[in-house]
Amino acid sequence: MRYRWTALPPIAPIDGATAQTESLGGYFQRMCETTGFTKTHLAGVLDKVAGQPRNGLSERNSFVGPGQVSLNRARALEQLTNQRLVGCTLSPFINVLQMRDGGLAGINRRWCPECLLEAGESNGLSERLIWNFLHYSHCSLHSVRIIDRCQECGNSQQLRRGNAASCAYCGCSLARATTHERPSALQSWANASIEDVVRWTATNPDVVIPAENYQRFFDGLLQDGTLDRLKIVHNRFWRDAIRFRRTTTTFRTLLNLSAIKSVDIIGILTEPVPASSTSLFPSHEVDGEIAFDLEDWGAQARKFEVVLHALCKANTRVFPSQQFLSLLLVSKRKSSIHRAPSFSVYLDLQRQPGQDLLAGRNMASRIMALSMTLLKSGMRERGVASEVLKRFAISAEIARECARTAVVITKAMRSPAFRASGDPFPCR
């Protein structure tokens, strides 16, 4: 057996060459913990070895890709460890997917809490490559939902983190046993499709899919009339269609085309000849596009109705923004809050002259976020009002009303009606 000295410990990637392979970002995290190097120092070493300018740490493109920075860092780590690591990135799609793909995570993490729980007991896994896909909804190993926020304080976690298993804000563990949940048929299909993509990526790290393959597939869509059906004003498919020879695509678009043409994503990119077929999920099509969150709209609306009804009944004088409520209740910036029956009543109440005590959406969101966090920590309403008054330049009346509004929201979220509306909200 031949041995080779390496500059860095020859640590093998966890679950390499599988659909659950560790990401290069997770591998980089473990390497820093093993060697004692800071992330900034080791990233600088990799960039120097790769012969590229120093790059950051805070974005997915830094280590996962698709992009040249992550590919160069993977090759540099391969050189220093003698391990196969390009398969821990999305490098095969460097010519196909947009670097800032809306279907991939940006600067914030996603994780399976039970995977992290197991990792704490064994091998120290901090990130799987597949967790970077926003449409990957459930871990196939544990049948639990992939989450993107601390279940205690509700804060998202940036990729540039200290301890991967602890919340960067409240310090609570992100690794925990959680309720098992069966995904819908559409979610199951999307999850399986994404696992196929990651499995192919992990086992074909040296293959780079030519951009021409995607273009050829679109040529086929033009010829068989599919694009005529998708040619709708402001539809993302049509925007891709009229400029696809000059640009890359997004993973969401690939998922949609896969469902509509009944062909797997790797088939689209490696054997790009679409055949006439029927959509796998016609009941989920909205203007020719698969709405992956369609099955969640009803549950979302029921959650919003419970909270909005409580706020209207309490005659609140502080009005959290739609975006704040969406992030708080369903962890999404865009949601179906407008479908709640009490939404119009809430808006009418907000528009009454002199009713809204706190103008400015950003200020209101910051104050409400602090109020909710303080309540969750066990502080009482009066204490919350006092703390808010200390930190913000507002009157005592507004501080009291902010605390009261936070109490109303918290009680509504802990009510039986809210729990019965859909997925349970994790609160103490």
C-alpha positions in Angstrom: 0.0 0.0 0.0 1.3 3.4 -1.0 1.1 6.4 1.4 1.4 10.0 0.6 2.3 12.8 3.0 -0.2 15.6 3.0 -0.1 19.2 4.2 -3.4 18.9 5.9 -4.9 15.8 7.7 -6.3 13.4 5.0 -9.9 13.5 6.4 -12.4 11.8 4.2 -15.7 13.6 3.4 -18.6 12.1 5.3 -21.0 10.0 3.1 -19.0 10.9 0.0 -20.2 9.8 -3.4 -23.8 9.5 -2.1 -26.9 11.7 -2.2 -26.2 12.6 1.4 -22.6 13.7 0.8 -21.1 16.3 3.1 -20.7 19.7 1.4 -17.4 21.4 1.0 -18.5 24.0 3.5 -19.1 21.3 6.1 -15.8 19.7 5.3 -14.0 23.0 5.6 -15.7 23.5 9.0 -14.4 20.1 10.2 -10.9 20.8 8.9 -10.8 24.1 10.8 -11.9 22.3 14.0 -9.3 19.6 13.5 -6.3 21.8 12.7 -7.2 24.8 14.9 -7.0 27.2 12.0 -9.4 30.0 11.8 -11.8 30.0 8.9 -10.3 33.2 7.5 -6.8 31.9 7.7 -7.5 28.5 6.1 -9.7 30.1 3.4 -6.8 32.5 2.6 -4.4 29.5 2.3 -6.8 27.8 -0.1 -7.1 30.9 -2.2 -3.3 31.2 -2.3 -2.9 27.6 -3.4 -5.6 28.0 -6.0 -3.9 31.2 -7.3 -7.1 33.3 -6.9 -7.8 36.5 -5.0 -8.9 36.2 -1.4 -12.6 35.5 -1.2 -15.2 35.6 1.5 -16.8 33.0 3.7 -20.4 34.2 4.1 -22.0 33.0 0.9 -22.9 29.6 -0.5 -20.8 30.3 -3.6 -17.7 30.4 -1.4 -17.7 26.6 -0.9 -20.7 25.0 -2.5 -21.1 26.8 -5.8 -21.8 26.6 -8.6 -18.9 28.9 -9.4 -15.2 29.1 -9.9 -14.3 30.1 -6.4 -15.8 27.0 -4.8 -14.3 24.8 -7.6 -10.8 26.3 -7.1 -11.1 25.8 -3.3 -12.2 22.2 -3.7 -9.2 21.5 -5.9 -6.8 23.3 -3.5 -8.2 21.1 -0.6 -7.8 18.0 -2.7 -4.1 19.0 -3.3 -3.5 19.5 0.4 -5.4 16.4 1.7 -5.2 13.9 -1.2 -9.0 13.5 -0.9 -11.7 13.6 -3.6 -13.7 16.8 -2.8 -15.0 18.4 -6.0 -18.0 16.1 -5.6 -18.9 18.0 -2.4 -19.7 21.0 -4.6 -22.1 21.8 -7.4 -19.2 22.3 -9.9 -20.7 20.1 -12.6 -23.4 22.7 -13.1 -21.0 25.7 -13.3 -22.0 26.4 -16.9 -25.7 25.7 -16.3 -27.0 27.1 -13.0 -26.9 30.8 -12.1 -24.4 31.6 -9.3 -27.2 33.4 -7.4 -29.8 30.8 -8.1 -33.1 31.4 -6.3 -33.6 27.7 -5.8 -30.4 27.4 -3.7 -29.7 28.7 -0.2 -28.0 32.1 -0.1 -26.1 33.2 3.0 -28.2 31.3 5.5 -28.0 27.6 6.5 -30.6 24.8 6.3 -30.3 21.6 8.3 -31.9 18.4 9.5 -32.0 18.7 13.4 -31.7 14.9 13.8 -28.7 14.7 11.4 -27.0 17.3 13.6 -28.0 15.3 16.7 -26.4 12.1 15.4 -23.3 14.1 14.3 -22.8 15.3 17.9 -22.7 11.7 19.0 -20.4 10.5 16.2 -18.6 12.2 13.3 -19.2 15.9 13.6 -21.2 16.5 10.4 -22.2 20.1 10.1 -23.6 20.4 6.6 -24.8 18.1 3.7 -24.6 19.4 0.2 -28.3 18.5 -0.4 -29.4 21.0 2.4 -28.5 23.8 0.1 -31.5 23.1 -2.2 -34.4 25.2 -1.0 -37.0 22.7 -2.5 -35.5 19.8 -0.5 -38.1 19.7 2.2 -37.6 16.6 4.3 -34.5 14.5 5.3 -34.9 11.1 3.7 -32.8 9.6 6.5 -35.0 10.7 9.4 -38.4 11.8 7.8 -38.2 15.2 9.4 -38.6 18.6 7.8 -35.4 20.5 6.9 -35.4 23.8 8.8 -33.7 27.1 8.5 -34.3 28.8 11.8 -33.5 28.2 15.4 -36.5 26.5 17.0 -36.1 28.5 20.2 -35.5 32.1 19.1 -36.6 31.9 15.4 -33.4 33.5 14.0 -31.8 32.3 10.8 -28.2 31.1 10.9 -25.5 32.4 8.6 -23.1 30.0 6.8 -20.2 31.7 8.5 -21.0 30.3 11.9 -19.0 29.5 15.0 -20.5 26.3 16.4 -22.5 24.5 13.8 -24.7 22.8 16.4 -25.6 25.9 18.4 -27.7 29.0 17.6 -25.5 32.0 17.0 -28.0 34.3 18.8 -29.5 32.5 21.8 -26.9 29.6 22.1 -29.6 26.9 22.1 -28.8 23.6 20.4 -29.9 23.2 16.8 -29.5 19.5 17.1 -32.6 17.8 18.6 -35.1 15.0 18.1 -38.2 16.3 16.3 -41.6 15.2 15.1 -41.5 12.9 12.1 -43.6 14.1 9.2 -44.6 12.5 5.9 -44.0 14.8 2.9 -46.7 15.4 0.2 -46.6 13.6 -3.1 -45.1 16.7 -4.8 -42.6 17.2 -2.0 -41.6 13.5 -2.2 -41.0 13.8 -5.9 -39.0 17.0 -5.6 -36.9 15.5 -2.8 -36.2 12.3 -4.8 -35.3 14.5 -7.9 -32.9 16.5 -5.8 -31.3 13.4 -4.3 -30.7 12.1 -7.9 -29.0 15.3 -8.8 -26.7 15.3 -5.7 -25.9 11.6 -6.1 -25.0 12.2 -9.8 -22.9 15.2 -8.8 -21.1 13.3 -6.0 -20.2 10.4 -8.3 -19.3 12.5 -11.4 -17.2 15.3 -10.0 -15.0 15.6 -13.1 -17.9 16.1 -15.5 -18.9 19.6 -16.4 -22.2 19.9 -18.2 -22.0 22.1 -21.3 -24.2 25.2 -21.4 -25.2 24.0 -24.9 -27.1 21.1 -23.5 -29.6 23.3 -21.8 -29.9 25.4 -24.9 -30.6 22.3 -27.0 -33.4 21.3 -24.5 -35.0 24.7 -25.0 -34.8 24.3 -28.7 -36.8 21.2 -28.3 -39.3 23.0 -26.2 -39.7 25.6 -29.0 -40.3 22.9 -31.5 -42.8 20.8 -29.6 -44.9 23.9 -28.6 -44.2 23.7 -24.9 -42.9 27.3 -24.8 -46.1 28.5 -26.4 -47.9 27.2 -23.4 -45.4 28.8 -21.0 -45.3 32.1 -22.8 -47.1 34.2 -20.2 -46.3 37.7 -19.2 -43.9 37.9 -16.3 -43.5 34.2 -16.2 -39.9 33.2 -15.4 -40.0 30.5 -18.1 -40.6 33.0 -20.8 -37.8 35.2 -19.5 -35.5 32.3 -19.7 -36.8 31.4 -23.1 -36.1 34.7 -24.8 -32.5 34.9 -23.5 -31.4 31.4 -22.8 -28.6 31.5 -25.3 -27.0 34.2 -23.3 -27.7 33.1 -19.7 -27.9 30.2 -17.4 -31.0 28.8 -15.7 -32.2 28.2 -12.2 -32.8 25.0 -10.3 -36.5 25.9 -9.8 -36.9 26.2 -13.6 -35.2 22.8 -14.0 -37.6 21.2 -11.4 -40.6 22.7 -13.3 -39.4 21.5 -16.6 -38.7 18.1 -15.1 -42.3 17.9 -13.8 -43.9 19.3 -16.9 -42.0 17.1 -19.4 -41.8 14.0 -17.1 -38.1 13.7 -17.5 -35.4 13.7 -14.8 -33.2 16.8 -14.4 -30.0 14.9 -15.2 -31.7 13.7 -18.3 -32.5 17.3 -19.3 -28.9 18.3 -19.0 -27.1 15.2 -20.4 -29.6 14.0 -23.0 -31.4 17.2 -23.9 -34.1 16.0 -26.3 -37.6 16.6 -24.8 -40.3 14.3 -25.8 -44.0 15.2 -25.8 -45.5 14.2 -22.5 -48.0 15.2 -19.8 -47.2 17.0 -16.6 -46.6 14.9 -13.5 -48.6 17.3 -11.3 -51.2 19.1 -13.5 -53.3 20.0 -10.4 -50.3 22.0 -9.1 -49.8 24.1 -12.2 -50.5 27.8 -12.0 -50.2 29.6 -15.4 -48.0 26.8 -16.7 -45.7 26.6 -13.7 -45.6 24.1 -10.9 -46.3 25.9 -7.6 -44.3 23.8 -5.2 -45.8 25.6 -2.2 -49.4 25.1 -3.3 -50.2 22.5 -0.7 -48.9 24.8 2.0 -51.2 27.8 1.2 -54.2 26.5 3.1 -52.2 25.7 6.3 -50.5 29.1 6.0 -53.8 31.0 5.6 -55.3 29.2 8.7 -52.2 30.2 10.8 -52.4 33.8 9.7 -56.2 33.9 10.4 -55.7 32.8 14.0 -53.1 35.5 14.7 -54.7 38.3 12.6 -58.1 37.6 14.2 -56.5 37.9 17.7 -54.8 41.1 16.8 -58.0 42.6 15.4 -60.0 41.5 18.5 -57.4 43.0 20.8 -57.7 46.3 18.8 -54.0 46.5 18.6 -52.3 49.9 17.9 -49.0 48.4 16.7 -49.2 46.6 13.4 -46.4 44.1 12.5 -45.7 44.1 8.8 -46.8 41.3 6.5 -43.2 40.3 6.0 -42.5 40.1 9.7 -45.6 38.0 10.3 -44.7 35.8 7.4 -41.2 35.1 8.7 -42.5 34.6 12.2 -45.4 32.2 11.4 -44.3 30.3 8.3 -40.6 31.2 7.9 -41.1 32.7 4.5 -40.9 36.3 3.3 -43.6 35.7 0.7 -46.7 33.9 1.9 -50.4 33.5 1.6 -51.2 36.0 4.4 -53.6 37.8 2.0 -55.8 34.6 1.9 -56.7 34.9 5.6 -60.3 36.2 6.1 -59.2 38.8 8.7 -56.4 40.2 6.5 -58.6 43.0 5.0 -60.0 43.8 8.5 -56.4 44.1 9.8 -55.5 46.5 6.9 -58.6 48.6 7.5 -57.8 48.9 11.2 -54.2 49.9 10.4 -55.3 52.6 8.0 -57.6 54.3 10.5 -56.3 57.8 11.3 -54.3 57.8 14.5 -54.6 54.1 15.0 -51.1 53.0 14.1 -48.8 54.3 16.9 -45.5 53.1 15.3 -44.8 54.3 11.8 -41.9 52.7 9.8 -41.9 49.0 8.9 -38.2 48.4 9.7 -38.5 50.0 13.1 -41.7 48.1 13.9 -40.1 44.8 12.9 -37.0 45.4 15.0 -39.1 46.3 18.1 -41.5 43.4 17.6 -38.7 40.9 17.1 -37.1 42.0 20.3 -40.4 41.9 22.1 -41.1 38.3 20.9 -37.6 37.2 21.9 -37.9 38.6 25.4 -41.3 37.0 25.9 -39.9 33.6 24.8 -37.0 34.0 27.3 -39.6 34.2 30.1 -39.9 37.9 30.6 -43.3 39.3 31.5 -45.2 41.9 29.6 -44.2 44.8 31.9 -40.6 43.8 31.7 -40.7 43.6 27.9 -42.1 47.1 27.7 -39.4 48.5 30.0 -36.6 46.8 28.0 -38.0 48.1 24.7 -38.3 51.6 26.1 -34.6 51.5 27.1 -33.4 50.4 23.7 -35.5 52.5 21.3 -36.4 56.2 21.1 -40.1 55.7 21.6 -42.7 56.8 24.2 -43.8 54.7 27.1 -47.2 54.3 25.6 -45.8 52.8 22.4 -43.5 50.5 24.4 -46.5 49.2 26.4 -48.5 48.7 23.2 -45.6 46.8 21.5 -45.3 44.5 24.5 -49.1 43.9 24.5 -49.1 43.1 20.8 -46.3 40.6 21.3 -48.3 39.0 24.1 -51.4 38.7 21.8 -49.3 37.1 19.0 -47.6 34.7 21.4 -50.9 33.6 23.0 -52.4 33.1 19.5 -49.5 31.0 18.4 -49.8 28.8 21.5 -53.5 28.3 21.1 -55.2 25.0 20.1 -56.6 26.7 17.0 -53.1 27.6 15.8 -51.7 24.1 16.5 -54.6 22.5 14.6 -54.0 24.8 11.5 -51.0 22.9 10.2 -47.5 22.1 11.2 -47.0 22.8 14.9 -45.0 25.8 15.8 -42.1 24.9 18.2 -42.6 27.0 21.3 -42.0 26.3 24.9 
